[in-house]
C-alpha cells in the first residue's frame, strides 16, 4: 500500500492533534493580550468544542494504532 497501511489513521491523529493544540494555543495566547492591539479573542464555546473534537479524533487514532 502507498505510504503504509496506517496512513489514514496517522492522518486522523495529525489533524486531530493539530485541531486540539491549535485551538488551545489560540485561547491561551490571547488571554493576556493588550487591549490596544489587533488581537481578537476567539469564541470560547466554539474553541472548546473544536478542542474536544480534536481530542476525540486523536484518542481514536491512538487506540486504533495500538
C-alpha positions in Angstrom: 0.0 0.0 0.0 1.2 3.5 -0.8 2.8 5.2 2.3 2.0 2.3 4.6 -1.1 0.5 5.9 -1.9 3.1 8.6 -1.9 6.2 6.5 -5.5 7.2 7.2 -5.1 6.6 11.0 -1.9 8.6 11.1 -3.6 11.5 9.2 -6.5 11.4 11.6 -4.0 11.6 14.5 -2.2 14.5 12.9 -5.3 16.5 12.1 -7.0 15.8 15.4 -3.9 16.8 17.4 -3.4 19.9 15.3 -7.1 20.9 15.8 -6.9 20.4 19.6 -3.5 22.0 20.2 -4.1 24.9 17.7 -7.4 25.9 19.3 -5.9 25.6 22.8 -3.0 27.8 22.0 -5.3 30.3 20.4 -7.2 30.6 23.7 -4.0 30.8 25.8 -2.2 33.2 23.5 -4.9 35.9 23.6 -5.6 35.6 27.3 -3.2 38.3 28.3 -3.2 40.3 25.1 -3.2 44.1 25.5 -6.5 45.8 24.6 -4.9 48.3 22.2 -3.6 45.7 19.8 -5.3 44.0 16.9 -5.7 40.7 18.8 -9.1 39.3 18.6 -10.1 36.7 21.2 -11.6 33.5 19.6 -15.1 32.4 20.7 -14.8 30.3 23.8 -17.6 27.9 23.2 -16.5 27.1 19.6 -12.9 26.7 20.7 -13.8 24.2 23.4 -16.0 22.2 21.0 -13.1 22.1 18.5 -10.6 21.0 21.2 -13.0 18.2 22.2 -13.4 17.1 18.6 -9.7 17.1 18.1 -9.0 15.1 21.3 -11.6 12.5 20.4 -10.1 12.1 16.9 -6.6 11.8 18.3 -7.6 9.4 21.0 -9.5 7.2 18.5 -6.4 7.2 16.2 -4.0 6.2 19.1 -6.4 3.4 20.1 -6.6 2.2 16.5 -2.8 2.1 16.2 -2.5 0.0 19.3 
